[in-house]
Amino acid sequence: MALVSGLIWILTLVFLDEPLLKIVALILLLGGMMVGFGSKREFPTRKPNLLKWAVSLVFIAMAAWVFAPPRPEAEIAWEPYSEAVIRRAAEAGRPVIIDFYADWCPPCRELDSRVFTRKEVADALAPFVTVRADLTDQNSPANAAISERYSVSALPTVVFIGSDGQERRSLRLMGYEAPSRFLGRLRAVK
């Protein structure tokens, strides 16, 4: 179990990024439970049960460490969505990022806790006007109008508007993305 978890963890660093970390945590958790509860084998020591439970606890602790969201490093000052904010940004020649989210949306919370709290992301967002559109109430006519105006079909959706006031459609993000890839999008906005 430890070997498989380690290999998947290395793959996430090299190729696949954060979504596989949940699989790593699950494998570690299952491995810890299997060693502690499911294994009938005894370790060749004087106190085999103590060693068995210690190994089990190490696996479970590693699973919790991998699965837990990272500690926030920074905070972004979001402005609530309004056409006036978007218009002022265009007049000032500043780029805009609009985060369309909902309270009931798990990937929205992941994006918020694992991407928007990273210091390098907050630093890269400094020249942007950061706007949030809360689409929690799906029955709201105002939310329907905003969703239609920006063609929001899934949450989270992050829209990037350049300093010329035009959306960079090729950079639009739907769903979760790791901080390193998100930074690439931010650098591409002109």
C-alpha positions, 0 to 999 in steps of 0.5 A: 500500500505504501509503495502504491501510494508513493508511486501515485504521489510521485505521478501527481507531482510530475504529471497529474497534479492535485486530484489524485491526492485524494486517491493517495489519501484513500489508499493510505487510509485503507492500508492503515485500516487493513494493517490495524483491523484486517490483518491476521499476520503478526509482526516478528517482534516482542510486541506485535500488536503494538507495532501493528497499531503504530504502523496503522496509525502512521498510515492513517495520519499520513492519509489525513495529512495528504487529504487536509487542505493546506493552511491559507497563506493569503487572502484575496479581497473579492468584490461582489459582482456588479456591472459597475465594477466591471465597467470601472475596471475597463475604464481604468484599463485593469484586467478582471477575474470573475469567480462564479461560485455557489455555496453548495458546490464542492469544487468551488470550495476546493478552488477557494481553499486550495488555489485562492489561498496560495500566496503566489496566486494572490500575488499574481492577482494583485493587478486584477480587479477580483470579482465574485458572483454568488450563484447559490440561489438557482431560482434568482432571476438576477443569477439567471441573467448573470449566468446567461450573460457570461454563458455559465453552464457549470460551477465553478467557472472563472472568467478572465477579462483583459485590460481591454475589457474583452473576455479571454475565452481560451483561458476560461476555467470550468471546474477545479484546477491546481494552483500551478496551472491556474497561475499559467492562466493568470500570466496569459491574461493581457 
